[in-house]
Amino acid sequence: MTFLTKLFFIGFSVLSVACQAQTNKLKTSTALQTGADQMNLYLPALQGKRVGLVVNHTSIVGASHLVDSLLSRGVPIKTIFAPEHGFRGQATDGEEISSGRDPKTGIMITSLYGKNRKPTPQQMDSLDVVVFDIQDVGARFYTYTSTMHYVMEACAEANKPMILLDRPNPNGHYVDGPVLEAKFKSFVGLNPIPVVYGLTMGELARMINGQGWLAGGRTCPLTVIPLKNYTHQTPYTLPVPPSPNLPNQQAILLYPSLCFFEGTVVSVGRGTDKQFQVIGSPYTKYGSYTFTPVDKPGAVNPPLEGQLCYGMDLSGVTVSKQGLMLDYFFDFFNRATDKSKFFLANNGIDRLAGTDQLRLQLLAGVSVAKIRKSWKPGIDAYKVIRKKYLLYP
C-alpha cells in the first residue's frame, strides 16, 4: 500500500468516526427525554434538602430507579410515598397498601393507598421538598392522577414546593368522553375533565393549580421539569408496565375504552394473561372466544373468578387514534338478556363515567351517535381550558 493510499484510508477512517460521532450527537439531541432524565435541571434544588419522593416502579432514569440515582448523588431521601399498587407496582387494584421500610435502602415507605390517600401535616413537616415522578396512562379513572392531586393539596397546605418530573402520555393524542360532574367525584375521578384528557401529568398539574381545583382554592408551589423532544402526537411505548393489569401497549391503548366494563357483569380479563385485551361474560354467549379468570398475583379474587366467559379477544385489533372505542360496550349491552342487570348494583359505572347519563342513555336506548353528541359541549369547553396549560404542541 502506497503512502498516499495509506493517507486516504486514515483520512477516511477519521472522517467516518467524526460522522458517526455527529450522528450519535444528533440522535441524542432529538431523542425524547423525560423530566427524570434531565437531572441537571432538578438536582440543585434537592441538595441538602429533606426530600420526599412520590414514586413507584415506573420512576426510572435510564436503567436505574430514581431512588438509586438520587442516593448515588448524595440526595437525602427522607420518605417514599407509594400510590395504588405500591412502590414495587405489584399489588392488585384496590388492594390496601401498607407502610413500612424499604428492605433495600431502609427508607420509610408511606402508603398513599391505605389509611390515608394524602400526606399528613406531620409527614409534610419533616420534608423540605416533594418530588413526584410516576408514569400515567391518560385516563381519568387511573388513580395516579388522584394521588398527584392530593399530594399537591398537601404541599399547598404546608407551603412546601413540589417538583414534578414529567413523562409522556401514551393516550395523550386525543380528548374524549364525558366530563366529570362534581357529584360523582371519587378517587377514580377528582377533577372536572373528560375520561381521556390529552395532557401529561405536568400539564394536568398546571391545570389543577390554575383552575383552583385544590381544596380551598389553594395553589401548590409547583415546578414542572418538562419533557424534551415531545409532542402530543409522539408515539410512546412505556418501558415498564404501569400496573399489574396493564401488561403491554395494547392494554394501555384499550384501557380508556374498556374500563367502562368494570362497572358491569363483563370481565376485562383480570385474572388472565390478556388483561384489558379480552372481554367476556358467562351469562350470555357474546362470542366464540372463551377464557376463565383465576386468582393470581396482581389479580387477587378477580371478577368472575373460575367462571367460563364468552366474548372477544381484542389483543390483535387496531386501536382507534381518534377517540374512545364504544362499539364493544354498546354491542355487549344490547346483547344482554336482562339489561337491568348488566350494570353492577353499586353503579360503579357512574363513577367511572363521571356521570349517570351514560348508564341512563343506554337503558333508554339512545344511539352511540347521540351519546357522543351529548359529550361535545363539555369536551369543547374543556379544550378551551386545556390550551392554557399545554407545554407541548
ZIWO-V196285 format. One record per residue. N is the residue number from 0. RES is the residue in three letters. PHI is phi as a letter, one per 30 degrees, with the letter a starting at -180 (* if undefined). NEAR is the number of other C-alpha atoms within 8 Angstrom. Layout:
# ZIWO-V196285
n = [N | N]
res = [RES | RES]
phi = [PHI | PHI]
near = [NEAR | NEAR]
This chain:
# ZIWO-V196285
n = [0 | 1 | 2 | 3 | 4 | 5 | 6 | 7 | 8 | 9 | 10 | 11 | 12 | 13 | 14 | 15 | 16 | 17 | 18 | 19 | 20 | 21 | 22 | 23 | 24 | 25 | 26 | 27 | 28 | 29 | 30 | 31 | 32 | 33 | 34 | 35 | 36 | 37 | 38 | 39 | 40 | 41 | 42 | 43 | 44 | 45 | 46 | 47 | 48 | 49 | 50 | 51 | 52 | 53 | 54 | 55 | 56 | 57 | 58 | 59 | 60 | 61 | 62 | 63 | 64 | 65 | 66 | 67 | 68 | 69 | 70 | 71 | 72 | 73 | 74 | 75 | 76 | 77 | 78 | 79 | 80 | 81 | 82 | 83 | 84 | 85 | 86 | 87 | 88 | 89 | 90 | 91 | 92 | 93 | 94 | 95 | 96 | 97 | 98 | 99 | 100 | 101 | 102 | 103 | 104 | 105 | 106 | 107 | 108 | 109 | 110 | 111 | 112 | 113 | 114 | 115 | 116 | 117 | 118 | 119 | 120 | 121 | 122 | 123 | 124 | 125 | 126 | 127 | 128 | 129 | 130 | 131 | 132 | 133 | 134 | 135 | 136 | 137 | 138 | 139 | 140 | 141 | 142 | 143 | 144 | 145 | 146 | 147 | 148 | 149 | 150 | 151 | 152 | 153 | 154 | 155 | 156 | 157 | 158 | 159 | 160 | 161 | 162 | 163 | 164 | 165 | 166 | 167 | 168 | 169 | 170 | 171 | 172 | 173 | 174 | 175 | 176 | 177 | 178 | 179 | 180 | 181 | 182 | 183 | 184 | 185 | 186 | 187 | 188 | 189 | 190 | 191 | 192 | 193 | 194 | 195 | 196 | 197 | 198 | 199 | 200 | 201 | 202 | 203 | 204 | 205 | 206 | 207 | 208 | 209 | 210 | 211 | 212 | 213 | 214 | 215 | 216 | 217 | 218 | 219 | 220 | 221 | 222 | 223 | 224 | 225 | 226 | 227 | 228 | 229 | 230 | 231 | 232 | 233 | 234 | 235 | 236 | 237 | 238 | 239 | 240 | 241 | 242 | 243 | 244 | 245 | 246 | 247 | 248 | 249 | 250 | 251 | 252 | 253 | 254 | 255 | 256 | 257 | 258 | 259 | 260 | 261 | 262 | 263 | 264 | 265 | 266 | 267 | 268 | 269 | 270 | 271 | 272 | 273 | 274 | 275 | 276 | 277 | 278 | 279 | 280 | 281 | 282 | 283 | 284 | 285 | 286 | 287 | 288 | 289 | 290 | 291 | 292 | 293 | 294 | 295 | 296 | 297 | 298 | 299 | 300 | 301 | 302 | 303 | 304 | 305 | 306 | 307 | 308 | 309 | 310 | 311 | 312 | 313 | 314 | 315 | 316 | 317 | 318 | 319 | 320 | 321 | 322 | 323 | 324 | 325 | 326 | 327 | 328 | 329 | 330 | 331 | 332 | 333 | 334 | 335 | 336 | 337 | 338 | 339 | 340 | 341 | 342 | 343 | 344 | 345 | 346 | 347 | 348 | 349 | 350 | 351 | 352 | 353 | 354 | 355 | 356 | 357 | 358 | 359 | 360 | 361 | 362 | 363 | 364 | 365 | 366 | 367 | 368 | 369 | 370 | 371 | 372 | 373 | 374 | 375 | 376 | 377 | 378 | 379 | 380 | 381 | 382 | 383 | 384 | 385 | 386 | 387 | 388 | 389 | 390 | 391 | 392]
res = [MET | THR | PHE | LEU | THR | LYS | LEU | PHE | PHE | ILE | GLY | PHE | SER | VAL | LEU | SER | VAL | ALA | CYS | GLN | ALA | GLN | THR | ASN | LYS | LEU | LYS | THR | SER | THR | ALA | LEU | GLN | THR | GLY | ALA | ASP | GLN | MET | ASN | LEU | TYR | LEU | PRO | ALA | LEU | GLN | GLY | LYS | ARG | VAL | GLY | LEU | VAL | VAL | ASN | HIS | THR | SER | ILE | VAL | GLY | ALA | SER | HIS | LEU | VAL | ASP | SER | LEU | LEU | SER | ARG | GLY | VAL | PRO | ILE | LYS | THR | ILE | PHE | ALA | PRO | GLU | HIS | GLY | PHE | ARG | GLY | GLN | ALA | THR | ASP | GLY | GLU | GLU | ILE | SER | SER | GLY | ARG | ASP | PRO | LYS | THR | GLY | ILE | MET | ILE | THR | SER | LEU | TYR | GLY | LYS | ASN | ARG | LYS | PRO | THR | PRO | GLN | GLN | MET | ASP | SER | LEU | ASP | VAL | VAL | VAL | PHE | ASP | ILE | GLN | ASP | VAL | GLY | ALA | ARG | PHE | TYR | THR | TYR | THR | SER | THR | MET | HIS | TYR | VAL | MET | GLU | ALA | CYS | ALA | GLU | ALA | ASN | LYS | PRO | MET | ILE | LEU | LEU | ASP | ARG | PRO | ASN | PRO | ASN | GLY | HIS | TYR | VAL | ASP | GLY | PRO | VAL | LEU | GLU | ALA | LYS | PHE | LYS | SER | PHE | VAL | GLY | LEU | ASN | PRO | ILE | PRO | VAL | VAL | TYR | GLY | LEU | THR | MET | GLY | GLU | LEU | ALA | ARG | MET | ILE | ASN | GLY | GLN | GLY | TRP | LEU | ALA | GLY | GLY | ARG | THR | CYS | PRO | LEU | THR | VAL | ILE | PRO | LEU | LYS | ASN | TYR | THR | HIS | GLN | THR | PRO | TYR | THR | LEU | PRO | VAL | PRO | PRO | SER | PRO | ASN | LEU | PRO | ASN | GLN | GLN | ALA | ILE | LEU | LEU | TYR | PRO | SER | LEU | CYS | PHE | PHE | GLU | GLY | THR | VAL | VAL | SER | VAL | GLY | ARG | GLY | THR | ASP | LYS | GLN | PHE | GLN | VAL | ILE | GLY | SER | PRO | TYR | THR | LYS | TYR | GLY | SER | TYR | THR | PHE | THR | PRO | VAL | ASP | LYS | PRO | GLY | ALA | VAL | ASN | PRO | PRO | LEU | GLU | GLY | GLN | LEU | CYS | TYR | GLY | MET | ASP | LEU | SER | GLY | VAL | THR | VAL | SER | LYS | GLN | GLY | LEU | MET | LEU | ASP | TYR | PHE | PHE | ASP | PHE | PHE | ASN | ARG | ALA | THR | ASP | LYS | SER | LYS | PHE | PHE | LEU | ALA | ASN | ASN | GLY | ILE | ASP | ARG | LEU | ALA | GLY | THR | ASP | GLN | LEU | ARG | LEU | GLN | LEU | LEU | ALA | GLY | VAL | SER | VAL | ALA | LYS | ILE | ARG | LYS | SER | TRP | LYS | PRO | GLY | ILE | ASP | ALA | TYR | LYS | VAL | ILE | ARG | LYS | LYS | TYR | LEU | LEU | TYR | PRO]
phi = [* | d | d | d | d | e | d | d | d | d | d | d | d | d | d | d | d | d | d | d | d | d | d | d | d | d | d | d | d | c | d | d | b | d | d | d | d | c | d | d | d | b | e | e | d | c | d | i | c | d | c | c | c | c | b | b | d | d | d | c | b | i | c | c | d | e | e | d | d | d | d | d | c | i | d | d | d | d | b | c | c | c | d | e | i | i | d | c | i | c | d | d | e | i | d | d | c | c | d | l | c | d | d | d | c | i | d | d | c | c | d | c | b | b | d | b | c | b | e | d | e | d | d | d | d | d | b | c | a | c | c | c | a | b | d | c | b | i | c | e | d | d | d | d | d | d | d | e | e | d | d | d | d | d | d | d | d | c | h | c | d | b | c | c | c | d | b | d | c | d | c | d | c | a | b | a | j | d | d | d | c | e | d | c | d | a | d | c | l | c | c | d | b | d | e | c | c | i | b | d | d | d | d | d | d | d | d | e | d | d | d | i | d | d | e | i | i | d | b | d | d | c | b | c | d | d | d | c | i | b | b | d | c | d | d | b | c | d | d | b | d | d | a | e | c | b | d | a | d | d | d | d | d | d | e | e | d | d | d | e | d | d | c | b | d | c | d | c | j | d | i | b | c | b | e | h | b | b | b | a | b | d | d | b | d | d | a | d | d | b | a | b | d | b | d | a | e | i | b | d | h | d | e | i | e | i | c | d | c | c | a | b | c | c | d | c | d | d | d | d | c | c | l | d | c | c | e | d | d | d | d | d | d | d | d | d | d | b | d | d | c | d | c | d | d | d | h | e | e | d | d | d | d | i | a | c | d | d | d | d | d | d | d | d | i | d | d | e | d | d | d | e | d | d | d | e | e | d | d | d | d | d | d | d | d | e | e | d | c | d | c | b | d]
near = [4 | 5 | 6 | 6 | 8 | 9 | 8 | 8 | 8 | 8 | 8 | 8 | 8 | 8 | 8 | 8 | 8 | 8 | 8 | 8 | 8 | 8 | 8 | 8 | 8 | 8 | 8 | 7 | 6 | 7 | 8 | 8 | 10 | 13 | 14 | 13 | 8 | 10 | 8 | 6 | 7 | 10 | 8 | 7 | 6 | 11 | 9 | 6 | 11 | 12 | 15 | 14 | 12 | 13 | 14 | 13 | 10 | 10 | 12 | 10 | 10 | 6 | 5 | 8 | 11 | 10 | 7 | 8 | 10 | 9 | 10 | 7 | 6 | 7 | 12 | 10 | 12 | 11 | 11 | 13 | 13 | 15 | 14 | 15 | 15 | 13 | 11 | 7 | 12 | 10 | 12 | 11 | 8 | 6 | 8 | 7 | 13 | 8 | 8 | 7 | 8 | 9 | 6 | 4 | 5 | 7 | 11 | 11 | 13 | 11 | 15 | 15 | 13 | 9 | 6 | 8 | 10 | 9 | 11 | 7 | 8 | 6 | 8 | 13 | 8 | 8 | 13 | 12 | 13 | 14 | 12 | 12 | 14 | 11 | 10 | 13 | 10 | 14 | 11 | 13 | 9 | 11 | 11 | 10 | 10 | 12 | 12 | 10 | 12 | 11 | 10 | 11 | 13 | 13 | 15 | 12 | 9 | 9 | 8 | 14 | 12 | 14 | 13 | 13 | 14 | 15 | 15 | 12 | 15 | 13 | 11 | 15 | 9 | 11 | 12 | 11 | 12 | 13 | 13 | 16 | 9 | 7 | 4 | 11 | 13 | 7 | 8 | 12 | 15 | 10 | 9 | 8 | 11 | 15 | 16 | 15 | 13 | 12 | 11 | 13 | 11 | 14 | 11 | 10 | 10 | 10 | 10 | 12 | 12 | 8 | 6 | 9 | 10 | 12 | 6 | 4 | 7 | 12 | 10 | 14 | 10 | 9 | 8 | 9 | 14 | 11 | 12 | 9 | 8 | 10 | 7 | 10 | 6 | 6 | 5 | 7 | 6 | 9 | 4 | 5 | 10 | 13 | 9 | 13 | 9 | 13 | 12 | 8 | 9 | 9 | 14 | 13 | 10 | 11 | 11 | 12 | 9 | 11 | 11 | 12 | 12 | 12 | 13 | 11 | 11 | 9 | 15 | 14 | 15 | 14 | 15 | 10 | 6 | 11 | 14 | 16 | 13 | 14 | 14 | 16 | 15 | 9 | 5 | 9 | 10 | 11 | 9 | 8 | 8 | 11 | 10 | 12 | 15 | 10 | 10 | 8 | 8 | 10 | 13 | 9 | 9 | 11 | 7 | 9 | 11 | 7 | 8 | 10 | 13 | 16 | 14 | 12 | 9 | 8 | 9 | 5 | 5 | 4 | 8 | 7 | 6 | 5 | 8 | 9 | 8 | 8 | 7 | 7 | 10 | 10 | 8 | 9 | 10 | 7 | 8 | 9 | 5 | 6 | 10 | 6 | 8 | 10 | 11 | 11 | 6 | 4 | 9 | 10 | 15 | 14 | 13 | 13 | 13 | 14 | 13 | 9 | 7 | 10 | 9 | 8 | 10 | 11 | 9 | 6 | 6 | 9 | 7 | 9 | 6 | 8 | 11 | 9 | 7 | 7 | 11 | 8 | 7 | 10 | 14 | 8 | 8 | 10 | 8 | 8 | 8 | 9 | 7 | 6 | 10 | 9 | 6 | 6 | 5]
